[in-house]
Each structure stands twice: as structure tokens, then as C-alpha cells.
Amino acid sequence: MYTAADLSRYPFFEKRIKERGIDSMLDSLTGTVARPMIIEFIKDCIDSGTRCAIAIIDLDNFKAINDNYGHLVGDRVLQRVSSDIINYVGNDGVLGRFGGDEFLLINFKHLDYDDVHEYYEGMYNNDVAFRKVIKLDGCSPYISATMGSCTFPDNTDTYDGVFSIIDKTLYRGKYKGRNCYIIYVERLHKDLKIQELSKHSIMLTMKNFAYEFDRGADFPLKLWCVNQPFCTALHISECYYIDMKGDMYRFRNYEKVGVADDLDNYMITEIFHTDDFTDIKELSPNTYKTIIDLGIETILVSKIIYGKKCYGYVLCPGEYIRRLWQDEEQALAYFVGRLIGEYIDRHQDMNS
């Protein structure tokens, strides 16, 4: 929680604290700067031409924390995360609560791209603020966040421009799979449109999967056809098919890469995801060896189900540890498995 001394180093807050007191400056739950004040502070920085990096922070899957553990736990998570960020930022900037599980961070020290990158990276590593488990009474939720950032006046010289850019970069981070930060780079992000990033329909994506899968003349070609749109939708570079014998193949070229013939020893649900391979190593050592040999750090696995039969698995590797697999992504993996299962089932019937 910020104190009067913490904020009074900034003339904007010093004057208002003297007039109204520190409590009027702060969000009552988190002890960060309250929404009206943090917005006014950003406007003041812009009006005075003060160079600063401004970021919006959105906690990932916070609704799931509230739904699974209750709002009291959700409140404690917000308090803990905001405290961790305040401690990390120190005298380099100011954190404010924008609303719900969103925060605004103004940083005055780390302003050039490389410095900003290193600064944000520090928040995501070594259990500083994100990509870590918070131990609370009765639960241990995993905390990550998505951030969008720009630098004033390097990237824009207006208040509206700042919020337009940080919104775009935030949505870009969400589109990439969350649990990351995006720093605005004009040549990469200038033409991003939030509407295009947020309007992706799971129904249209599934229809495209089905169309591409049906284009293939045989089974390997069907996997090849669906590979690119599937990988694009899940923001991964590779995906794998595990057949009923346990042989594991790449979608893109039907190359056998290893065996996972003991995966069913571990797989008790139709779909799961994890980055902790401890139990897989014990229960499914062949699968574990293949995963490690491929350098995979986190996986999403869906059974290939059609009717009451299981025809293998679809395995999707994440590209960084603690990848947050969204419900929509799990649904897409299940749907691709369904396409494969239906094809195998009908093909077997035709040959019987």
C-alpha cells in the first residue's frame, strides 16, 4: 500500500494529499492509486511533457479464480499482486488500479525499448510478480498477467493515443495466448485493429478446420491440411498425433518422432494440460522421454473420441512454460480430435 511519503515525491500527488489526505488518493482494496487519480496523473504527465512508459496490466483468468475459490480469495490475490508490483517498481514509477483486475503502471526510469523489455521481464521471472503460485489458506492459485505498453512521447504524444496503443498491444498479447507483455513497435503494431483481434469466432474456426481436414485425400494429407490453421489458432508451431499403438507423428509431415504408448496410464480425463511432468515421468515414462527429447515444456492433450471409442490423442506443445491454455483452445483441440476420430471410425467400417 502506498503511503503519503511514497506519492508525495511527485508534485501532482503532493499537492492533492495536502488538500485531501492520502486515503482519497488510494484504491481501498489494493492500496494502489485509485482509478480517477491514476488517470489524472497520466494526463498530467502528458500535459507536462514528462517522458514515461505506460502499461496496462490484465491478470489472466482472474474470473476463474473468483469462480473456483470465491471472491474473498480473489480480493486477496489482487492485494498480493498489487503489493508485489509496488515493491518491484519502488521509486521508478506508480501503480494504479484501472478497474477489476486491470492496473496501470507508469514508469519513469526504464524508457528505451531494451530497458523496458528488461524491466518487464523482471516482473515475470524469479517469482517477482507473475508466473508464480501464490500460497493462500486452502488454495494456491497460479498468477500470470498480460501487459500492453507504449512510451510517451516516443510512440504517441496524446492521451487518446496512449490508451489506443496500450489497448492494442494488450489485445495482441491476449491473442498470442496471454501470460506475456507486448511493447509497442510501430512497424509491427501500427495497423493492429482490436476488433480483428477480438472477433475471432470459434464457430468459424471450427468450420475452417473441418473444411481443411476434408480437403486431404488421405489421412496424412488431412493432418497436413489442418495443421497450419490449427497451429495458428493455438499460437503454436507444431502439433502431434498419437495413434492407437502409441506412435507419435507430426501433423505437418506425418514423421514419427517417438512413442507415447503408455500415455493412457496418466490420461484419465478426455482433455488435460500441464507443465509439471512429474507424474507423467512416473506413470508414462515412454511418453515422458518423447516429450523431453522434443524439448516440450508444456502440453495440451485431447483424446481422439468418436462414439464410445478412443482412437489416440492430439498433443499440442506450448512454447513457454506456464502457458495458459484457454477454454476455447481446449475446445479446438477436442474438435480436431473429433474430426480425426470420425475419419478413423468410418475408414475402419469401410474396410471391415
Secondary structure as UniProt FT lines:
FT   HELIX           4..7
FT   TURN            8..9
FT   HELIX           11..20
FT   HELIX           22..25
FT   TURN            28..30
FT   HELIX           35..47
FT   TURN            48..49
FT   STRAND          52..59
FT   TURN            60..61
FT   HELIX           62..69
FT   HELIX           71..89
FT   HELIX           90..92
FT   STRAND          93..99
FT   TURN            100..101
FT   STRAND          102..107
FT   HELIX           113..124
FT   TURN            126..127
FT   STRAND          132..133
FT   TURN            137..138
FT   STRAND          142..143
FT   STRAND          145..152
FT   TURN            153..155
FT   HELIX           159..175
FT   TURN            176..177
FT   STRAND          181..183
FT   HELIX           186..189
FT   TURN            190..191
FT   HELIX           194..198
FT   HELIX           202..215
FT   HELIX           219..234
FT   STRAND          240..242
FT   TURN            244..245
FT   STRAND          247..250
FT   TURN            251..253
FT   STRAND          256..259
FT   TURN            261..262
FT   HELIX           263..265
FT   STRAND          271..274
FT   HELIX           278..283
FT   HELIX           285..293
FT   TURN            294..295
FT   STRAND          298..306
FT   TURN            307..308
FT   STRAND          309..318
FT   TURN            321..322
FT   HELIX           327..351
//
